Amino acid sequence: MRLPTPDNPDPHCKTDNRQEVFALGEFGDFIKPIFDLYHNQGVDPRAIAV
């Protein structure tokens, strides 16, 4: 488990570099393959968790 520290107030934040941000449209490009896997290919999300 990651706990917040003064040096890292949000340890679950991605990306690890807080100076980076998604440019317009980049997040959609990033998440689309994952979305497609679950919704268009019939993959059971519980199977991924295992």
Buried (B, 14 or more C-beta within 10 A) or exposed (E): EEEEEEEEEEEEEEEEEEEEEEEEEEEEEEEEEEEEEEEEEEEEEEEEEE
